[in-house]
Amino acid sequence: MKNDSEQLKVRAEELRREINYHNYRYYVLDDPVISDAEYDRLVAELKNLENEYPWLDHPASPTKKVGAAPARAFSPRKHSLPMYSLENSFSLHEVRDFVHRVQKQIAHTDPTFWAEPKLDGLAVEVIYEQGIYTAASTRGDGYVGEDVTENVRTIRNLPLSLFHLDFLPRYLEVRGEVVIPKNEFVRLNDFKARKGEKVFANPRNAAAGSVRQLDPAITASRPLYFFAYGTGLVNFPEDLGWNTQEEIAGGLKELGLPVVQGGRICFDLGQIEACYQEQLKKREQSAFDIDGLVLKVNELNLQDLLGFTSRAPRWALALKFPALQGKTRLKDIQVQVGRTGVLTPVAILEPLSLGGVVVSRASLHNENEIRNKDLKIGDSVLVQRAGDVIPEVLRPFKQERTGTELDFVFPGDCPACGSQVARLNHEVALRCLNLSCPARLEQGLIYFVSKQGLDIEGLGRKWIRILVDKGLLRSPADIFRLSREDLLPLERMGEKLARNILDSIALARQNVTLPKLIAALGIRHVGAQTAKKLAEHFPDLDMLAAADEEALQRIEEVGPEVAGSIVKFFRNPENQKLLQELKKLGLWPVYRPRGRKDLPLQGKKTVFTGALKTLTREKARQRVEDLGGKVLSSITGNVDLVVVGENPGSKLARAQSLGVKTISEEDFLRLIEDSD
């Protein structure tokens, strides 16, 4: 007969299994078999057991979805395999080009395509080990994201333990989208508006902002959902695995994970077009924001053959839906000053709902656009959300004019500092030339701390504006001099918030890289990709500052205009002063390339088969990448090397039949040691 402890443990396990099953029925199958009241009773019983007997606590318990203790800042987390974004297309003609390009690159094959709705949310990666949820991270730059493990744990439809089926992977990275239902987004914004807080621009921003809360309890309170669309690194028991996108979608669902609904196989362009039209019709009725259709080559071995560009897979494409449009009134035109001094007119609109998002402002770009579109203050105008995000004024309804409309007169002086404005080198844009202009300073600092810059969590637009107004920030270097004593006197700044901001600044200082710092400086025409190229050629800011236009133009992607902009930036006395301040503060990263050109696995594709005795699969994969190679999951003629562990199974026979080189785990370890 079981003692009381054993009976309590058995009952807790039964409750967890039962609650997880009902979560699966409700969130994945959309087919609940018990009432909400019955479900709540099960959860309440489990909570009471775990509270009364702490030794019954379990990391995968469904009661863990209420949120852990607040974090001070998010730590970086490297992805095992890059999380690429997708190339966008905007017409079926571009899809035809994509399909023909795929067919040409893998001639003598007959690829099929997996098509599924493109959810508009935050891309995350969720990790399970032995079927138990262990970690989660955002996409970040594709290589390193933010560790949001405790926050993602709270998402209502995400299982913390997977069904223990025969094909349960030992290690599984699931990639998917975190989204908020459109009706819940409206309720959330109404709630924030009533509290006097800034509302979210769209459901995607709401999902991203909710996941990136420092307090997981806030994330837990938000109506977030997760839907899987693919995998990263997967470690199956030998001879098991998925060979197609269709199998991945079906397999993840069988494990108890919610997957993107509506995916299907398309055999030709006609079926792809039919699928697109079907999803376009369902767009307005969908509970979640859908902004297009994702197409992927279905067969994973063909995906391996097609490979990747530096930014995206060659085997996938996002076909975006047309922009949403609506009619409203142009109430006013205001001018904003950007970080480079550009004066940008902004349309102030009567609020208009487009696809569940309220639009009240839109950029008009420059004076010429206002003239070319013949816009007048007071006009009825056609507005669209380009790409379902960026509002744009398309044209006025001239036939509805009453004669009370007003022409817009562009200011001759900067609206922020009163300095004279001018056009440089026959540019369309007008610029404020005053380097000390408070608006330029403010916008430059906002960019410096943004995701495009050093990504300092918690130090957003509002606080930058306040710190500039108080005279606490006069340059980016001042950010790293901020103290608790500077922050606490500010209105609505408490001890906890001040500590979080200072921790985020310290984390940014710790994690700064040369490419990120170059991008954060806001040099005109220099984005993240160009910043990375510059860092590869000039390992610190001193060397970059000393480069002339001729040296810069030897770099791929750097033409005369970009080179001129870089030289002009570093010759500016104010910018030279900033560099010296950053150096004194120790904010002076040196670029260290990932590896040498003579690495033994440089450019080689490697597959592991069988159980490894010395290294985990993840460690082995990391060592291959350190040596310049890439790890694939399946054997094709394109593979250069197969590392054979214990009980290798069918992959070894496949490698031998294709004549692929094989080595033992011991040989692989010697290769690593010889390269260290």
N, C-alpha and C positions, 0 to 999 in steps of 0.2 A: 504493500500500500504506500502511495506517495505521501511524503510529509508536506506540511503547509507551504514551505518555500518552493518545493517543486510544483505544487498545484498553482501557486501564484505566478510562477514563471511560465507555465504552460498556458494559463489564462491570458497573460499579457501577450504572448506570442500569437495566440488565437485571435485576440482583438486586433493586433497589428495586421495580420493576414487578412482578416475580414474587412477592416477599414480600407486597406490598400486595394482590395478587390472592388469594393464599392466606389472608391475614387476612380478606378479604371472604368467601371461601368458608366459612371456619371460623366467624367471628363473626356475619356478616349472614345468610348462606344456611343456616348450620348443616349444611354439606355438604362437608367437607374431601375433597380428592382426592389428598393426599399424606400420608405418615406424619409423626408428630411428629419422628422422627429426621431425616427428609429436610428438614423445615422448619428444624430447628435447624442443619443443615449450611449451608443458604442464609444464615441470619442470621449464623452464625460467619464465613462467607466475606466477607460485606459488612463486618462489624465489623473484620476483619483488614485489608481494603483501606483503610477509612477511617482506621484507626489508623496504618497504614504510610505512607499518602499523604494527609496532612491536607487537601490542596487538593481532594480528592474529597468533602469534607464537604458535606452538604446539609441545610437546615433541615427538610425534610419526610422525612428518612430514617427508616425504622422503627426504627433503632438509637437514636433520640432518646428512647425510652420508658424509659430507666433513671433519669432525674432529673438536673436541673441543680444548680448551687450553691445552698445554702440562702438564702432571702430573709430580710431583717431584719424586714419587715412587708409586709402587703398594701396596695397602692395602690388608691384608688377608681377605678372605671371606669364612665363614664356609658353607659347603653344608648341606642342610636339611637332605638328605639321602646320605650315602657314595657313591662316584663315584669309583666303583671298576674297576680294569683292568681285562682282561680275561686271563684264562689259555690258553696257546698255545699248539697246536698239529701239527705234521708235516707229518702225514700219515693217510690214510683212516682206517688203522688198529686201530689207537688211537681213531678215531671217532666212530668206532664200539664199542670199550670199553666204551666210554662216553655214547653212546645210551643205551647199556646194563645196565650200572650203574644207569642211570636215571630210566629205566624201573624197576629195582630191588628196588630202593629206594621208588618209588611210585607204588607199586604193586597194581593190580586190577584197574589200570587206563590205558588209551590208549593215551599217549601224542603224539602230532604232533610237528613239528619243523619248526621254521621260519628261513630261510636261506637268507643272503644278503651279497653283496660284502663288504669286509673290506677295507675302505678307510684309507690311510696312511697319517694322518695329526695330528693336535692338538685337543685333546678332550676338549670341553668347555661345560658349562651349561648356558643356556639363560633363563631368567625369564620374564614371562608376568603376569601382574595383571590387571584383567578386560579387557584382550585383548590387553593391551599396554605394550610395551617393557620397562622394568624397570632396569634390571641388567644382568651382565654376569660375569662368573669367569672361570678360568682354572681348570683342575682337581687337580693340586697340588699333595698332598700326598694321595688324595682320601677323606680326611676329611676336609681339608682347602686348598682352592686355592687362586689365585690372582684375585683381582677385576679388570677386564678389560672391564668394562661397556662402557666407551667412545670409546674404540678401536673397540669392536665388533659391536657397533652401526653403524660403517662405512661400514661393509661388504655388498657388493653390492646386494646379493640375499636374505638377511635376512630382513623380514618385521618388521617394527616398530609398526605396529598394525595388529591384526588378524581379519579375517573375523568374523563378529558377527552372528554366527550360533546359533541354538537353544541349542547346547551342548557346548557352549563356557565356558571353565573352569574359575572360579573366580580367581584362582591362578594356574599357570602352569610353571613347570620347564622342559625345553626341553634340552635333551642331544644330542650332535652331534659332528661332526668333521669339523674343519676348514682346508681347503685344497687350494692348488694352482694348476691350470692346468699345465701339463707337458710343453706345448709349452710356456706358460707365464713364467714358472720357468727358461727356457733357456734364454728368453729375459731379465728377471730380472738380471740373473747372468752376461750376456753380458754387461748390463748397469753398474753394479757394477764394473766389470773388467775394463771397459773404464775409470771409475773414480778413478781407483787405489785402490778400496776397496776390502776387503776380500769377496770372493763369498760364497754362501751357499753350504753345502755338498750335500743336496738333497731337494726335494720339502717339505718334512715334516719339516726340519729345517727352511726352508724359511717361511713356514706358521707360525711356532712357533715364530720365530724371528720377523715377521711382527706384530703379535698380541701383542707381549710384548714390542713394542716400547713405550717410554714415551711420544712421541708426536703423538696423534691420527691422525694428518694430514698425517704422513708418512704411518700409517696403511691404511688410506683411499686411498692412492696412489697405494697400492699394489693390485694385482688381486686376492683377496681372495674370497672364496665361503664357505658357511656353508651348511651342510647336516645333518638333524636330523636322529637319529636311535633309540631314546627311550625317556623316561621321568624319572624325579625324583618325587618330591612331586607334586600331582595334587589335586586340590579342585574343584570338579564338583558340579553343582546344584544337589540336592538330586535325587537319583534314576537314575542318568545318569553316564556314565563312560565307560571305555574300559576294556574288559575282556581278550584280547589276544594281542600279538605283532602285528599281522596282523591288528587288529582294531586300535592300536596305530599309525602304519604307515599310514593307510588310514585316520584316524582322523586328524593327524597333517597336512597331505596334504590338507584336506578339509578346515582347518583353514588358509591355505595360506602359510604354511611352506614348504621349500624344504626338501625332504626326500631322503635317499639313494635309488638310483634306482636299480631295478633288484631283489628286495626281493620277496620271494614266500614261500608257504607252502610245506613242504616235509613230506610225511606220512611214509616213511620207508628209510632204508639205501640205497636202490637202487636209490631213487629219490635224496637223499643227494649227492651221488656220481655223478649222472648226472648233478646236479646243479654245483658241484665243477668243473667238466670237462668243462662245458659251460663257467664259469667265467674265468677259466684258459686260454681258447682260446681267450677270449675277453681282456685279460690283456694288451697286447701290443697296442690294438686299443683304449683302454679307454683314455679319455681326462685327467683323474686323476690317480695318483698312487694307484693301488689296490694290496695289499700284501697278500690277502687270502680271506677266506669265514668265516663269523660269523654264528654260529648255536645257536639258543635260543629255549628252550622249549616254545611253542607258548602260552599256557594257563597260565595266570597270577596267578591263584589260585594254580597251580602246582608249579610255581616258588616259591611262599610263602612256600609251603611244603618242597621244596628242600633246600631253604635257601642259606647260604653263608659260605665259609671258612673265615679265617682271611684276605685273600687277594683277593678273587674272588668269583663270584656266582657259585653255583654247577649246575645251570641250563643253563649255556652257555659255549661255547668253540670257540676258533679261530683256524681254520685250515689254516696254513700258506702255501703259494705257494713255490715251489722249488726255490733255489737261482738262480739269473741270472749269466751267465758265459760268458767269452770272452778271447781272446788271445792278449798278448802284450809282451813288452820286459822289462826285469829286468835290469835297467840302473845302479843301485848302491844299496848298503846296508849301512845304517847309524845306529849308536847306540845312543839311547836316555836313559837318566837317570830319573827314576821315583821317586816319593816322598818317597818310602821305600828303595831307593838305587838300585833297580833292574835295570840291564842294558838290554834294549829291542832292538833287531835289527829291523829296519824298512826298508821294500822294497821300493825303489824309482823306479817308473814305468813310462814308456811312457804313457801319458794320454790315457785312454780308456773309452768310453761311454758305461755304462751298465744301461739300463732302463732309459735313460735321465740324469743320474748322471755321471760326469766325475771322474774317479778313477785314482789317480796318486801316492798314497801311501798305504801301507798295512803292518800291524804288522806281524812279523815272530816269535814273542813270545820268542824264546830262541835259543841258539847255537845248541842244539840237533835237533830242527826242521829243521834248515838249512841243517844239516848233513843227517838227515833221508830222507828229500825230495831231497837230492843231488842237491841243488840249486847253481848255479854259476852266478857271475855277467856277464851280457851279454846274458843270456839265454832267449829264447822265453818261456813264461810261461802261464799257464791257471789260470785265476783269476775269482773269484766269489764274489758277494755281498751277504754274508750270512745273511739271514733274510732281504734281500734287503737293508741292511744298511752297515754292516761292511765288508770292502774288505778283501779278503783272497787269498793268493797264494796257489793253489792246488798242482801243479807239473810243472816240466820243460818239454819241448819237446826235449828230448835228441837227437832224430834223426836229429834235425836241427842244432846241434852244428858244429862249424867251426874250433874249436881249439883255437880261440881267447878269449874264456870265461875264467874268473879268479875265483879261489877259494877265499872265504871270510875268512879272518883271524880275529878271535875275539880279541879285544884289551885286554892286560893284565893290563892296567891302566884305571882309570875313564876318559872318554873323556872330562868331565866338569871340574874336579879339579886336575887330575893327580895322585890321590891316588891309591894305590894298590886295586885290586878287588879280591873277594874270594867267595867261595860257603859255605853257612852255613848249618850244619846238613844234608849234602849230598843232598842239593837242586839242581835242574837242573839249576836254574837261578844264574847268577853271580851278586854280589852286590858291590856297593861302600860303604865302612864302615865308611866314613867320615861324621859325623853328620852335619858338617858345609859346606858340598858340596853345592855350589850355585844352582846346578840343583835340588838337593833334596829339598832345601828350596823353590825354585820357584814352583816346582810341588806340594809340600805340601800346599803352600799358594793358588795355583789355585784350589786345591781340597777343601780347607777350605771355599772358597767363592762360590763354585759351587752349583748346585742344590742338590747334595748329602750332602753338608755341610750346611752353613748358608744361601745360596742362596742370595748373595748380588748383586742386579741388577746393571749393568753398570760397575762393577769392574771385568772385565773378564781377560782372559789369557794375552792379549796385555798389559793392564795397570799394571797387577801384574809384568810382566817381566820388564817393564820400572821402576816401583817403587823399585824393587829389585836391578836393575842396578844402580839406583841413591842412593842406600843405605838408602832409606826411610822405607823399610820393611826388618826386620831381623827375625821376628817371627809373628805368627798370632795376638798377642797382639798389635803389631804396627799398625795394620789396624785401631784400635779404637782410635789411637792417631793422625791420619792424620788430617791436618787442611787445610783450604783454602790457606794459605800461602805456604804449601808444594806442593799443586797441581797446582796452577796457573802458576808457572814458567815452567812446563813441556810443551814440544812441542805438539801442537794441542789440548791443554787443555784450554778451554775458561771458562768464569765465569759460564755460564749455566751448562756446563758439570760437572764442579767441584762441583757446588751446588747439582746436581742430585746424584753424587757419594756419597757425604757426607750425603745427606738425606737417601740414600739407606743403608749406614752403620748404621745410627741412627735407621732406621726402623728394621734392623736385630738385633741390640742390644735390642730394645724394644720387639721384638717377639721371642727372642731366648728361646728355651726350652731345658731341660736337654738331651732328646734323640737326638735332632739336634746337640747340642754341642759335645756330645760324638761321634756321627758319623763324625762331621767335623774335629775332632782331627786326623783322618786318622789312627787309630790303626789297625794294620794288622789283617785281618779276621773279622773285626767288621763293618758291614754295618748298614743300617737304622733299620732293624728288630731286630738285636741283640742289637743295642743301646737302643731300646725301652725296651727290656727285662731287660737289665742292669739297666736302670733308675727305673724300677718298683721295683727292689730289693735293689738298693743303691741310696737313694734320692738326694745325691749331690756328687760332684767329690771327696771330701775328703773321703767319705765312700767307694767309688769305688776304689780310690787309695790305701786304706788300706786293701782291700780284698785280701785274698790269693787264690791260685789255687783251694784248696778244696772248699772254699765258692763259688767261681765262678762256679765250675762244678755242683753245686746243681741246677743251673738255666737251664731250658730247652733250647736247641740249643747251649749250651756252653760246648764243649768237652775239652780234655786235650790241644790240639793245640791252640784253641782260648784262653783258660784260661792262658796258658803260655805266649801268645803274649800280653795279657792285663797286666799281672804282670810285664813283661819285659818293657812295655811302661812306666808304672808309677814309676818304679824304676830308670829310666834314669834321671840323674841329670838335663839335659837340659829340659826335659819335666816337671820335678818338678818345675823348675824355671818358665816355661810357666804358669803352674797352679797358682802360686803365683801372677804372673802379671795379669792374668785374674781376679783373686779375687780382687786385688787392683782396677781394672777398674770397678768393680761392675758387671762383666760378670760371674755371679755365680748362674745360675738358680737352683731352688729346684723342684724336681718332686712332683707334687700333683696329685694323682690318681683321676680319674673321679668320683668315687663314692665308697661307702662302700659295703661290701658283703651282708649286711642285708637290702639293699634298698627294699622298699615295692613292687616294680614292677620288681625286678631283674629277668631277663630271661623271663619275661612274654610278650606275644604278645597282643597288644591292637588295637581296631578299634573304630573310632569315627563315629557316624551317627547323622544326624540332625544338625541344626544350633546351635552353641554355643553363649551364650549371653555375657559371661565375657572375654573369651580368643579367639584369632584367632586360626585357625587350626594349623598354624605354631608354635605359642607359646605353644599350647597344646601338639603338638608333641615333642617340645623341653623339656617340663616338664616330659613327659613320659621317654625320654631318660635320663634325669637327675636322674630319679628314677630307672634307670637300665633296662628299658623296651624297646620295639621296636614297632613302629606303622605300621600296615598293612592296605592295601586299601580295602580288600574284606574279607567277612566272610567265614571261613572254620572251620572244627572241631578242627583245630590246634590253634585257637584263644582262649586266656585265659579270656579276658575282653572286653566288649563293653560299651563305654561311650555314653549315649543317650541324645541328645539335643532336640530342638524343631522340630516338624514334621520329625520324624526319618525315615519314609518310610519303604521300604522292608527289609533293613538290620536288623531291629529290629526283624521282624518276622522270618527271617532266623536264627538269633542268638537264639531266643526262641526255634525254632524247633530242633536246634542242642544241646540245653541245655547249651549254653555259658552264663557265668555270665554277668549280665548287671547292671550298676550303673548310676545314674543321674549325670548331670553336677555339681550339688551342692555337691554330694558325692565325685566326683573327686576333686573338689576344697578343700574339707576338707582333703582329702588324701594328697594333696600337702602341705597344711598348717601344718598338723601333722608331715610332713617329714622335714620341714624347720628348 
